[in-house]
Amino acid sequence: MSETPRFAVLLSGCGVYDGAEIHESVLTLLAIDRQGGRYQCFAPDVPQMHVIDHRTGNPAEGESRNVLTEAARIARGTIEDITAFDPAAFDALILPGGFGAAKNLCTFAVDGPDCSVTPTVEAAIKAAHGAGLPIGALCIAPALIARVLGGGTVTIGSDAGTAEAIGAMGGTHTVTTHAEVVVDEAHKVVSSPCYMLDAAVSQIADGAENTVRRLMEMIRAGASGAAQARTA
């Protein structure tokens, strides 16, 4: 671990109905910064599943957008294709939610537990997990993590249908409420429900902050363990 913990933030577009949830994304970046970390945003260079008119909630017929291009709005242009992700350059990976996590990073929104995962996203998550990086997931993103890892204990709050789907993918679901986190020490996954519950923006801030804090604890515990092993 470097002196400043480094977070890779995987976005799925821009906008709750067809991309990354903006509040969850920005508050995640804020939590990382306030807790002494630094971040780099990533997204896959793929078309969105579809484009939603956020005023009406209806599909915008005839429109198409790129996930990486849209996610660059949240990242203020400082973003990289997820294919450039190198786990050796980071201490943790975190995924904000939004429908984009279930539409653009995978097909969970359509296919449920039989979903496929965007290949570049799957490769990045597996690389992070294989390198021992702790992984954070907000809102619906824990379902994606359960699919890629084939298990793990996560939370999406209390939605029974989604919890059942997580079980069908080999995961274990824990019911939680606002700002609570579930820590799977074995898989090094930290999750929190955020907007999977009817929440105020302050509660989203609490969920993001608590998730980042637990990831920070995992990072520091890992660094301490590595230091002890070197001196043993």
N, C-alpha and C positions, 0 to 999 in steps of 0.2 A: 504494500500500500504506500502511495506517496503521502507526503505530509498533509495534503489537501485531498480528501476523498473525492473520487471522480465518478460521476453518474452518467450512464448512457440512458437517454430518455427516448423511448420508442413511441412516436406519434402515428396516428392513423388517418390524417387529414385535418380538417378544420370545421367543426360544427357538430353538435350533439347527434343529429339525426343521420348524418352520412360520413362523419369523420371523428376526430378526437374531440372529446368534451372540453370546451375552452376553459371553463372554470377549473376543472380538475387538472388540466395541463399547466395552466399558469400558476396555480397554487402549488403544484408539485415543484415547479422551478423555483418559486419563492421559498418553499420549505428547504430545498437543497441549499440555496444561497444563504438563508438565515442561519442554517445549522453548520455553516462553514465548509460546504462542499462546492464543487463546480460541476457544470453539466455540459453535455454535447447532445443536441437533438438529432434524431435519425428518423427516417420513414422509408417505406419501400417505394420504388419508382414504378408504380403500377396504376392503372386506371381505377377510379372508385367504382364500387358496385353500381351505384347510381347517384344522382344529385337530387337532394331534397330542398324544396322551397321552405325555408325555416319559418316563414310567416304563416304558411298554411299547413305544413306537415306533409304535403303531397309531393310526389316525384315531379321534377322539372323535366318535362318531355323534351327530348332532342338535345339535352345538355350532357356534356361529359367533362370530367375534371380528373386531374392527376393527384394521387395521394401525396407524393413528395412535394409537389408545387403548392398544394393547399396547406400542408403542414408547415411550410416555410413561412406562412403568415404568422403563426404562433411563435415560431423561432426567430422572428425578425430577420429572416433570410439566412441565419447561421444554422445550417442543417446539412446533413450528409445522407446519401443513399445508405440504407441499412447494409448493403453489400460491403461497405467500407468499415463496418464495425469490427474491431479487434479486441477481444476480451482482455488481452494483456495490457491494454491501455486504460482499463477502467476497473473500478472496485465494486460496482453494482449496476444492475439494469433495472429500470422501472418503466411500467406501462400505465399511463392514464387510460381511462375508459372512454365512453362514448360509443355509439353504434358502429363507428368505423372499426373498432377493435373486433367486432363480430361480423362485419361486412367486408372490410378491406384487408385486414390481417388474417382473417380466416372466413369460413362460410357458416359460422355457428348460427347467425341470425336466420338463415334459410334451412340449414341441414341439421341443426341441433348437434347431438352427440356424434353423428356421422360426418361431421364437418371435415373439410380439408383445410390445411393451413398454407398460406402463401409461402412458397419454398424459401425465399430469402429471409422471411421472418422466422420460419421454423429453424433454419440453419443458425440464425443469430441467437435465438433462445437456447438451442441445444449447445452452442459454443459457450455461452455465458454459464450455463449450468455445468457443463463439463469442466470449465475452468474454476469452478467453485465460487463464482460470483453470487451473492445474494440477489434475489429477484423480487421486486415489488410489483404489485398489480392492484389497480383500483377499479371499482365499479364492475363491469362485465369482463374485464381483462383476465381475472382469475380463471374463467372458463377456458380461455385460450391456453393459459399456462397448464391447466390440468390435461388438456388435449395433447399438448406437445410433450409433456413429461410422462404422460400415461398414469398420473396419480398425483398424490400430494393432498394436503389438507388446506383448504382455502375457504374464503367467505365471499358471498355476493349479497349478504344481508339476510333476507328471509324469504325470497321468492321461491316457492316450492317447486315450480316447473324447472327453473334453472338449476336448482340444487339437485333435482333428480337427474338432469342431464349430466351434471358434473360427476355424479355417482356412476352413470353409465359409461363415462370415459375413464373410470378407474380412480377418480378422486374421491375425497371425503369432504363434505360440506359442514361448516359450523355456522349456526345462526348467530348473527350479531346485529347491533344497532349502530346509530350514528357515532362516528369517530373511533369505534372499536377496531382493533386489528387482530388478525389471526396469524400466528407465527408457526410455520412448519420448520422446525429446526433440522430435520433430516434432509429435506429438499432445499432448505435455505430460501424459503418463499414467505413473503409477508404480504398480506392482502387486507383490504378494507372496502366496505360497500359503497361509500360515497353516494352518487346519484342513482344507484340501484334502490335506494330508499328515497322517499319524499323528504328532501333535505333543504335547509337554508344554506346559502353560500358560506356562512361562517362554519357550519358543520362540515362542509366539504374541506375547508381550510384545516379544520381539526383532523380530519381523516388523513389528508395528505401529510400533514406535519407529523402525525403519529407513525405513519408508515415509513417516512424518511428517517425518523428518529430510530426506529427499530432496525432499519437497514444500516444506519450508522453504527449501532451497537454491534451488529454482526460483522461489519467491516473491521472495527477496532478489535473485536475478539479474535478474528482471524489473523490480524496483523500481530497481535500479542502472542497467539499460539505459534505462529511462524517464527517469531523472534526467540521464543523459548526453545523451540526445536533446534534452531541454529546454535544456541549456546549450550545445549545439553551434551 
